[in-house]
């Protein structure tokens, strides 16, 4: 699948600590399809905006995030980011997204350290 690169490789991404399914899926999407060199930063929810400003990271699934928990169209951060970066071919995108849902539920138990080691 062809991926639309927005800002480059090795970007910093930030979200709330104690990740669950959506944040796990979004981290997986970033490291597996968008940016294998990405640095994932996990902080307390009330620190996301300040650390984002300090580091230049792109935030997701946190209050005030670039990719919020639910955007104006009702999409979670995973779906919004996938649509933005992968939706050049709508048929392939929807097939890919459907197949991901099954795989994502299998990794939701991973710890932050285990997930950060994935690529």
N, C-alpha and C positions, 0 to 999 in steps of 0.2 A: 504494500500500500504506500502510495506517495504521501509524504508528510509536508505540510506547509510550514517552513521555518519562519518564525516571527522575529526573534531577537538574537538567535545564535545558540552556540553550544557552551555548556559550562555555566549556565545561568544559575542564580540562586532563587529558590522557591521557599516560601514560608507559610506555615499553617499552625493551627493549634496543636498542642501536645495531646497525648492519649487518643491517638487516632482510632477511628472506627471504619466502617465499610466505605463510605464515600471518600474520605481522606486517604484511606489505603488504596482505593481504586485510582484516585487522582495521582498519587505518588507513583503508582505502577505505570500509569499512562505516560507520565513525564519521563521516567527512567527507561521505559521499554520502547516507546515510540517517538517521543519528542526530543529528548536531550539525555542521552546515556551518561553524560558528564555532569549532569545537574547536581547541585548541592541542595539537599533538603534540610530545612531548618525547622525545628519543632520547639515552640515556646508557649507559655501561658497565653490564653486568649486575650487577656488585657495588654499583652506586650507585642502582639502581632504588628500593629500599625507603627509603633515606634521602632521596632527592629527592622521592619520593611524600609522605613525612611533612612535608617542608619546604614543598611547594607545594600540598598537598591534591589532587594529581592522582589519577586512577584508573589503576591499573596493569594491564597485560596482557602475557601471554607472557613472563614473567620469574619467577625464583625468588621465592616468597612473594607473587605478584601477586594482585590481586582476581580477575582472569580468568587463571588459570595456563595454561601451555602445554597441559596436559591436566588436566581437572577430574575430580571423583570419578565422574562418569558416562562418562569417557573422551572427552569433547568437547574439541576445541582451543578456544583463546580466541575465534576467529572464530565458530565454531558456537555456543558457549555464550552469547556476547553477542547474536548474532542470534536465538537461541531466546528469550532473556529479553526482548528488546525488540520482536521482530517476530512472535512466534508466537501472536498473538490469533486468527488465522484459519489453522488448521493446513494446509489445502489450499493456500492462497496462499503460505504460508511455505515449504512444501517445493518448490513450483514455482519460487519466487523463488530459493531456495538452490541448486537444480539449475542454473538459468540462470547464477547467479553463478560457479559453479565454472569454467565455460568462460572467462568474462571475466577472472577473477582471474589465471589462468595467463598471460594476455597482459601483465599489468602487473608481474609479479614482477621484471623487470629494472630497474625504476625506482630511482633513487637516493633517499635520504632527502629531499633538497631538492626533487626533482621531485615526489615524493609529497606533501610538505607543501603544495605549491602547488595540488594538486588539490582540487576541491570537488564 
